[in-house]
């Protein structure tokens, strides 16, 4: 699309392949369903079902086990002549819809684990495939903005889902209906991909290595392995936003002397603000960080994470007026996320040979599985401890950024030495 032919009010949007726009619409629709459940599931299973925070954290983290399997399969499927990107996306949507229906019927720890195992499998199949589609359709100089756009679609869907989910719970208390709506959203996403997304994988005419050979070669890339280590830390940070922080706001944050904890509608408004800020800042932040190398951009993101977690710590130790600190903390954490996601995906895509793009992006996505395997149980354990440990947990996360930045500086040196 020629920028000169576009209306002036659209010039701020990135120029992308039409299929990337269509994929973004599909991700927005599925994001709405995910937003309905993501932040309210821990509250429901702890406060309504009577499970402990630790057991719910373990159940949520169990999805990472199947997520590892899903991501390995997705990486191999994406680089396969038979499966390709499109069929892998369709399979992921089908599995995710079934997972949501299992969670809707869940009434004990066992079924909660089964549902989350299916959730993890669906997510594992989804992420490498969708990232590969964007990479296939976008030239290297535009990839950061293309990834920022698709993340914007995710965030917009999550924001709408969180807001409407909070309203539904506040008026009806029907937590289980959220999971049914989530299942419907994945069915809609399946339809969008089936009708509007063409296969983007172009296999080489010459014989290529086996799937195992592609994985072995990728795992021998030292640059990728160093990135994997730091990316796992980032995903542990993100997992706390979704699995630990809502329950912390509900059960541990004080609102004066007579009331303890935020109401579901207040939590909905707080995370709605967080997602709204992510939406409005996603593209501007991605463009502002284009002047930096990917490790430098990730270092900036790490510093912002430290500030955000420190503000959450202040929220917990403030006897009154904690709502303002919570809003400020979530605002800063929104900046941390939007500065992280495009740079991380673009870095992996730049490292990957074209014939191994699916495998490299699968390894990138495996970082999320590992991070979410560690993060929710860690957060659940912290919330089951004495109050001083619960509050100090957020300060500990802020201090851990020192390690993250040290690894990023090492990665930057490796990348620079490769260029010489």
Backbone torsions as a table, in degrees:
resi	resn	phi	psi	omega
1	UNK	NA	128.9	-179.2
2	UNK	-79.4	125.4	-177.5
3	UNK	-63.3	-25.7	-178.6
4	UNK	-71.0	-20.6	-178.6
5	UNK	-93.3	-7.3	-178.8
6	UNK	-86.6	147.2	174.3
7	UNK	-57.5	148.9	-176.6
8	UNK	-57.9	-34.3	-176.7
9	UNK	-72.4	-9.2	177.4
10	UNK	-102.9	-2.6	-174.7
11	UNK	-65.9	-22.1	179.9
12	UNK	-73.1	-17.6	-180.0
13	UNK	-78.9	146.0	179.2
14	UNK	-69.4	150.5	175.0
15	UNK	-85.2	120.7	-174.5
16	UNK	-141.1	161.8	174.0
17	UNK	-58.9	138.4	-179.3
18	UNK	-54.0	-32.0	-179.5
19	UNK	-67.8	-28.3	175.7
20	UNK	-66.5	-39.7	176.2
21	UNK	-62.2	-43.8	-179.8
22	UNK	-64.5	-42.5	177.0
23	UNK	-60.9	-38.5	177.4
24	UNK	-61.0	-40.0	177.7
25	UNK	-63.0	-43.6	178.1
26	UNK	-62.3	-41.2	178.6
27	UNK	-67.0	-33.5	176.0
28	UNK	-62.3	-45.7	-178.4
29	UNK	-64.3	-44.4	178.7
30	UNK	-69.6	-30.3	177.4
31	UNK	-64.7	-33.4	177.4
32	UNK	-60.4	-46.3	178.8
33	UNK	-64.2	-40.6	178.5
34	UNK	-63.9	-40.0	178.2
35	UNK	-62.0	-28.3	177.5
36	UNK	-63.2	-30.6	-171.9
37	UNK	-112.9	-30.0	-166.7
38	UNK	-56.2	-46.9	-174.0
39	UNK	-91.2	-13.2	-175.8
40	UNK	-104.7	-14.8	179.9
41	UNK	-59.8	-47.3	179.1
42	UNK	-60.1	-40.2	179.7
43	UNK	-63.6	-43.2	-178.3
44	UNK	-63.2	-49.5	-173.6
45	UNK	-75.0	-23.3	176.4
46	UNK	-86.4	-53.0	-171.7
47	UNK	-85.7	-26.8	-179.5
48	UNK	-99.9	-40.5	-178.1
49	UNK	-88.2	-18.3	177.0
50	UNK	84.4	13.2	176.6
51	UNK	-79.1	154.7	178.6
52	UNK	-75.4	158.5	178.6
53	UNK	-62.6	-35.2	179.0
54	UNK	-64.9	-45.4	-178.4
55	UNK	-66.6	-37.4	176.8
56	UNK	-66.9	-40.2	176.4
57	UNK	-61.1	-40.6	177.9
58	UNK	-64.8	-42.4	179.9
59	UNK	-63.6	-44.0	178.3
60	UNK	-64.7	-39.6	179.1
61	UNK	-70.0	-22.4	-179.0
62	UNK	-64.6	-25.3	177.6
63	UNK	-61.5	-22.5	179.5
64	UNK	-70.7	-25.3	178.4
65	UNK	-64.7	-53.4	177.2
66	UNK	-69.9	-25.5	177.1
67	UNK	-62.7	-36.2	176.7
68	UNK	-62.6	-45.7	179.1
69	UNK	-62.0	-44.8	-179.5
70	UNK	-61.4	-40.0	-178.3
71	UNK	-71.4	-37.1	176.5
72	UNK	-64.6	-45.3	177.7
73	UNK	-62.3	-42.5	-177.8
74	UNK	-63.1	-42.8	178.7
75	UNK	-60.5	-42.2	178.7
76	UNK	-71.1	-40.7	179.5
77	UNK	-63.0	-42.5	-176.4
78	UNK	-62.0	-34.4	179.6
79	UNK	-96.0	17.4	-179.1
80	UNK	-98.3	141.2	177.4
81	UNK	-64.5	-32.7	-176.6
82	UNK	-80.5	-50.1	-174.4
83	UNK	-80.5	-63.5	-176.6
84	UNK	71.6	-174.8	-176.6
85	UNK	-72.4	-43.9	-171.2
86	UNK	-64.4	-49.6	-178.5
87	UNK	-64.3	-33.0	177.7
88	UNK	-66.1	-40.8	176.5
89	UNK	-62.6	-41.3	179.2
90	UNK	-63.5	-42.8	178.8
91	UNK	-62.9	-40.1	-179.2
92	UNK	-63.8	-40.8	-179.7
93	UNK	-65.6	-39.7	179.6
94	UNK	-64.7	-44.9	179.7
95	UNK	-64.4	-40.7	-179.1
96	UNK	-64.1	-37.9	178.7
97	UNK	-64.0	-43.2	178.0
98	UNK	-63.4	-40.6	-179.7
99	UNK	-60.0	-42.5	-179.2
100	UNK	-64.2	-37.5	178.7
101	UNK	-68.6	-36.1	176.2
102	UNK	-63.5	-43.6	178.5
103	UNK	-64.9	-34.4	178.4
104	UNK	-63.1	-31.9	-179.0
105	UNK	-94.6	-1.6	-174.7
106	UNK	-67.2	134.5	177.6
107	UNK	-136.9	10.8	176.8
108	UNK	-157.7	176.9	-176.3
109	UNK	-63.1	-38.1	-176.8
110	UNK	-63.5	-50.2	-179.3
111	UNK	-68.3	-29.8	175.5
112	UNK	-63.8	-41.4	177.9
113	UNK	-65.7	-43.9	179.2
114	UNK	-59.4	-45.4	179.1
115	UNK	-60.2	-42.2	-178.8
116	UNK	-73.2	-28.4	173.1
117	UNK	-63.3	-40.2	177.1
118	UNK	-69.8	-38.2	176.0
119	UNK	-58.5	-46.5	-179.6
120	UNK	-62.5	-40.6	178.9
121	UNK	-63.2	-44.5	178.8
122	UNK	-62.7	-43.9	178.4
123	UNK	-65.9	-38.5	179.5
124	UNK	-62.2	-40.8	177.8
125	UNK	-69.3	-31.4	-171.7
126	UNK	-75.4	-50.7	-166.4
127	UNK	-65.0	-48.9	178.4
128	UNK	-60.5	-36.1	-178.0
129	UNK	-67.9	-45.9	-178.0
130	UNK	-69.6	-36.3	177.2
131	UNK	-67.3	-36.0	178.9
132	UNK	-67.5	-38.8	177.9
133	UNK	-60.5	-46.3	179.5
134	UNK	-62.2	-42.8	179.9
135	UNK	-64.4	-40.1	-179.8
136	UNK	-62.8	-36.0	-171.8
137	UNK	-94.1	-1.8	-171.6
138	UNK	-126.9	129.3	173.9
139	UNK	-63.1	152.5	-174.9
140	UNK	-52.5	-44.7	-177.8
141	UNK	-63.8	-20.5	-176.3
142	UNK	-103.2	1.6	-172.0
143	UNK	-67.8	-38.2	-179.8
144	UNK	-58.9	-43.3	179.9
145	UNK	-71.0	-35.3	177.8
146	UNK	-65.5	-43.4	176.3
147	UNK	-65.5	-36.2	177.1
148	UNK	-63.4	-39.4	179.5
149	UNK	-64.2	-46.2	-179.3
150	UNK	-67.2	-33.4	174.4
151	UNK	-67.8	-34.8	175.9
152	UNK	-59.8	-44.0	178.2
153	UNK	-61.3	-42.6	176.6
154	UNK	-58.9	-47.6	-176.4
155	UNK	-66.9	-38.6	177.8
156	UNK	-63.5	-43.3	176.7
157	UNK	-62.6	-44.5	178.2
158	UNK	-60.4	-43.2	-178.9
159	UNK	-61.3	-46.3	178.4
160	UNK	-63.6	-40.2	179.8
161	UNK	-65.5	-40.7	179.4
162	UNK	-64.3	-44.1	-178.5
163	UNK	-64.5	-51.2	-178.4
164	UNK	-69.3	-33.3	176.6
165	UNK	-64.5	-42.5	177.2
166	UNK	-62.5	-40.3	178.0
167	UNK	-64.8	-41.8	-179.4
168	UNK	-64.5	-44.1	179.5
169	UNK	-67.0	-41.1	-178.8
170	UNK	-63.6	-31.4	-177.0
171	UNK	-95.6	-31.5	-174.9
172	UNK	-119.4	-25.1	-174.9
173	UNK	70.7	13.4	-175.4
174	UNK	-85.7	77.9	-179.1
175	UNK	-61.9	-40.5	-174.8
176	UNK	-65.5	-28.2	178.7
177	UNK	-62.6	-26.8	179.3
178	UNK	-61.6	-39.8	-178.8
179	UNK	-69.8	-35.1	177.1
180	UNK	-64.8	-43.3	177.8
181	UNK	-63.2	-37.3	177.0
182	UNK	-60.4	-43.5	178.7
183	UNK	-61.3	-41.7	179.2
184	UNK	-62.5	-39.0	-179.1
185	UNK	-63.4	-35.5	178.8
186	UNK	-72.7	-31.7	174.6
187	UNK	-64.4	-41.1	177.1
188	UNK	-63.5	-42.8	178.1
189	UNK	-61.1	-40.2	176.0
190	UNK	-56.5	-44.4	-179.7
191	UNK	-64.5	-40.3	179.7
192	UNK	-62.7	-46.2	-179.6
193	UNK	-65.5	-43.2	-177.3
194	UNK	-61.8	-40.3	-174.7
195	UNK	-85.8	-39.2	-164.1
196	UNK	-115.0	-11.0	-176.5
197	UNK	-107.5	122.0	176.4
198	UNK	-89.3	160.7	176.6
199	UNK	-66.9	130.3	-177.3
200	UNK	-104.4	-11.5	-177.1
201	UNK	-77.8	128.0	177.6
202	UNK	-115.7	96.0	-177.5
203	UNK	-66.6	148.0	178.4
204	UNK	-69.4	148.1	178.8
205	UNK	-72.7	-30.9	178.1
206	UNK	-77.2	150.7	180.0
207	UNK	-58.2	138.0	179.0
208	UNK	-110.6	167.0	-179.0
209	UNK	-65.3	160.5	174.2
210	UNK	-66.1	165.3	178.3
211	UNK	-57.0	-41.4	179.2
212	UNK	-63.7	-41.0	179.4
213	UNK	-63.1	-38.2	177.8
214	UNK	-64.9	-39.0	179.6
215	UNK	-68.9	-42.0	179.9
216	UNK	-62.5	-42.7	179.6
217	UNK	-64.3	-41.9	179.6
218	UNK	-64.6	-41.7	-178.7
219	UNK	-71.5	-9.2	174.0
220	UNK	-89.9	-0.5	179.6
221	UNK	-84.8	106.6	-175.9
222	UNK	-61.4	-36.0	178.9
223	UNK	-59.2	-44.2	-178.9
224	UNK	-65.9	-40.3	-177.3
225	UNK	-66.9	-38.4	176.8
226	UNK	-65.7	-41.7	177.1
227	UNK	-61.2	-40.3	-179.9
228	UNK	-56.2	-43.7	-178.3
229	UNK	-60.2	-47.7	-177.7
230	UNK	-72.3	-31.3	-179.2
231	UNK	-70.0	-32.6	175.4
232	UNK	-61.2	-40.8	178.8
233	UNK	-63.1	-43.6	178.6
234	UNK	-60.5	-40.8	-178.3
235	UNK	-71.5	-28.5	172.1
236	UNK	-63.1	-41.3	176.4
237	UNK	-58.3	-49.1	-176.2
238	UNK	-64.2	-37.4	-179.1
239	UNK	-62.0	-30.8	178.8
240	UNK	-66.5	-31.2	178.4
241	UNK	-63.0	-35.5	-170.8
242	UNK	-98.7	-31.0	-174.8
243	UNK	-105.8	-31.6	-172.9
244	UNK	-104.1	-43.5	-172.8
245	UNK	-63.7	-42.1	177.8
246	UNK	-58.7	-43.0	-179.9
247	UNK	-69.7	-34.5	176.0
248	UNK	-61.8	-45.2	177.5
249	UNK	-63.3	-35.3	-177.0
250	UNK	-75.0	-40.5	-169.2
251	UNK	-110.4	-12.5	-171.6
252	UNK	-127.0	-17.2	-177.3
253	UNK	-87.3	127.6	-176.1
254	UNK	-89.4	139.1	174.6
255	UNK	-115.9	70.4	-178.4
256	UNK	83.3	-169.1	-174.7
257	UNK	-82.7	-25.9	-171.1
258	UNK	-98.4	-9.4	-175.7
259	UNK	-140.0	143.3	-179.1
260	UNK	-125.1	126.3	174.4
261	UNK	90.7	151.2	176.7
262	UNK	-83.2	146.4	172.9
263	UNK	-72.6	160.9	179.8
264	UNK	-57.9	-37.9	-179.9
265	UNK	-66.4	-34.9	176.9
266	UNK	-68.6	-42.5	176.5
267	UNK	-61.1	-41.3	177.5
268	UNK	-59.4	-44.2	-179.5
269	UNK	-66.1	-39.8	179.9
270	UNK	-63.0	-48.1	-179.4
271	UNK	-74.2	-26.5	171.9
272	UNK	-62.3	-41.8	175.7
273	UNK	-62.9	-43.4	179.0
274	UNK	-59.6	-46.4	-178.8
275	UNK	-70.2	-39.1	179.3
276	UNK	-60.6	-43.1	178.5
277	UNK	-65.1	-37.8	176.4
278	UNK	-60.9	-41.2	-178.4
279	UNK	-63.8	-48.9	-175.1
280	UNK	-72.0	-26.0	-175.0
281	UNK	-100.7	-8.7	-173.4
282	UNK	-57.7	-55.8	-178.5
283	UNK	-69.1	-45.3	177.9
284	UNK	-59.5	-40.0	179.5
285	UNK	-67.0	-41.9	178.9
286	UNK	-60.1	-40.9	179.3
287	UNK	-69.3	-38.9	-179.7
288	UNK	-65.2	-32.5	-177.0
289	UNK	-86.6	-5.2	-180.0
290	UNK	-62.1	-24.0	-178.8
291	UNK	-74.5	-14.1	-178.8
292	UNK	-102.4	157.7	170.5
293	UNK	-68.7	163.0	-178.4
294	UNK	-61.0	-43.9	176.9
295	UNK	-62.7	-35.8	177.4
296	UNK	-65.6	-41.9	178.5
297	UNK	-63.7	-38.5	178.5
298	UNK	-69.9	-31.3	174.8
299	UNK	-64.4	-42.1	175.8
300	UNK	-60.2	-43.0	178.3
301	UNK	-60.7	-42.5	-179.5
302	UNK	-60.7	-42.1	178.2
303	UNK	-62.0	-38.3	179.1
304	UNK	-67.7	-37.9	175.5
305	UNK	-58.6	-41.7	-179.5
306	UNK	-61.0	-43.4	178.5
307	UNK	-64.3	-43.9	-179.0
308	UNK	-61.7	-46.9	178.9
309	UNK	-64.6	-34.7	177.1
310	UNK	-63.3	-38.1	178.8
311	UNK	-69.1	-34.1	174.9
312	UNK	-65.7	-38.8	175.4
313	UNK	-60.3	-44.2	177.1
314	UNK	-60.8	-38.5	178.7
315	UNK	-57.5	-43.6	-176.3
316	UNK	-72.2	-30.5	-176.4
317	UNK	-94.6	-2.4	178.9
318	UNK	-84.7	120.1	-176.0
319	UNK	-67.8	-27.9	179.1
320	UNK	-147.8	160.7	-179.5
321	UNK	72.2	22.8	-175.6
322	UNK	-72.5	-19.4	-178.1
323	UNK	-61.7	-41.3	179.1
324	UNK	-64.2	-42.1	178.1
325	UNK	-64.9	-38.6	178.8
326	UNK	-62.7	-43.7	179.0
327	UNK	-63.6	-41.6	179.0
328	UNK	-65.4	-43.3	179.6
329	UNK	-61.8	-43.9	179.3
330	UNK	-67.7	-31.4	176.1
331	UNK	-64.8	-44.6	178.8
332	UNK	-66.3	-40.5	179.2
333	UNK	-66.0	-28.5	173.6
334	UNK	-62.5	-43.1	177.4
335	UNK	-63.7	-35.0	179.2
336	UNK	-64.1	-43.6	-177.9
337	UNK	-69.1	-46.1	-176.0
338	UNK	-69.9	-21.8	175.9
339	UNK	-83.6	-16.5	-178.3
340	UNK	-89.2	-52.3	-165.9
341	UNK	-61.3	-49.0	-177.7
342	UNK	-65.7	-39.6	-178.7
343	UNK	-66.0	-38.9	-179.3
344	UNK	-65.4	-48.2	-179.2
345	UNK	-65.3	-40.5	-179.4
346	UNK	-65.9	-38.1	179.8
347	UNK	-61.8	-45.9	-179.3
348	UNK	-65.7	-41.4	179.0
349	UNK	-62.3	-38.3	177.9
350	UNK	-66.9	-33.9	179.5
351	UNK	-73.3	-26.6	-169.0
352	UNK	-83.3	130.7	165.4
353	UNK	-62.2	147.8	-173.9
354	UNK	-58.1	-36.8	-177.9
355	UNK	-73.3	-11.4	-179.4
356	UNK	-119.1	18.8	-175.6
357	UNK	-59.7	-41.7	179.3
358	UNK	-62.6	-42.5	-179.3
359	UNK	-66.3	-45.6	179.6
360	UNK	-61.0	-44.7	179.6
361	UNK	-69.4	-28.0	174.5
362	UNK	-66.6	-42.3	176.7
363	UNK	-63.4	-40.0	175.4
364	UNK	-59.0	-43.1	-179.7
365	UNK	-70.7	-29.7	176.6
366	UNK	-61.6	-28.5	175.4
367	UNK	-58.5	-38.9	178.3
368	UNK	-65.6	-40.5	178.8
369	UNK	-61.8	-44.0	-179.8
370	UNK	-67.5	-43.5	179.0
371	UNK	-61.0	-39.8	179.6
372	UNK	-79.1	-17.4	172.1
373	UNK	-73.6	-36.3	-179.2
374	UNK	-85.0	-44.2	-169.6
375	UNK	-62.1	-56.8	-177.5
376	UNK	-60.9	-45.9	175.9
377	UNK	-62.0	-37.1	178.3
378	UNK	-63.0	-46.2	178.2
379	UNK	-65.8	-40.5	177.4
380	UNK	-62.3	-41.4	176.7
381	UNK	-61.0	-43.8	-178.9
382	UNK	-61.4	-39.5	-177.9
383	UNK	-71.7	-16.8	177.6
384	UNK	-91.1	3.4	-178.5
385	UNK	-95.4	-177.1	176.9
386	UNK	-63.9	157.5	-172.3
387	UNK	-58.1	-38.2	-178.5
388	UNK	-66.2	-32.5	176.5
389	UNK	-72.3	-39.1	178.8
390	UNK	-57.9	-48.7	-179.1
391	UNK	-68.3	-39.9	-177.5
392	UNK	-68.5	-18.5	179.1
393	UNK	-55.3	-42.0	-178.1
394	UNK	-70.5	-34.4	176.8
395	UNK	-67.9	-36.9	176.8
396	UNK	-62.7	-40.0	176.5
397	UNK	-62.2	-41.1	179.0
398	UNK	-62.0	-42.5	-178.7
399	UNK	-69.5	-27.5	-179.5
400	UNK	-65.8	-15.6	179.5
401	UNK	-61.3	-25.7	177.2
402	UNK	-57.9	-43.3	178.5
403	UNK	-65.4	-43.7	-179.4
404	UNK	-58.1	-45.7	-178.4
405	UNK	-66.8	-37.8	178.8
406	UNK	-61.6	-42.3	178.5
407	UNK	-66.3	-39.2	179.3
408	UNK	-64.8	-37.5	177.5
409	UNK	-65.6	-37.9	176.2
410	UNK	-64.4	-43.1	178.0
411	UNK	-61.4	-41.6	180.0
412	UNK	-61.7	-39.0	179.0
413	UNK	-65.2	-40.0	178.7
414	UNK	-62.6	-45.9	-178.1
415	UNK	-64.7	-40.0	179.3
416	UNK	-66.4	-37.2	179.9
417	UNK	-67.3	-30.7	178.1
418	UNK	-68.5	-28.0	-178.2
419	UNK	-77.9	-24.6	-176.5
420	UNK	-72.4	NA	NA
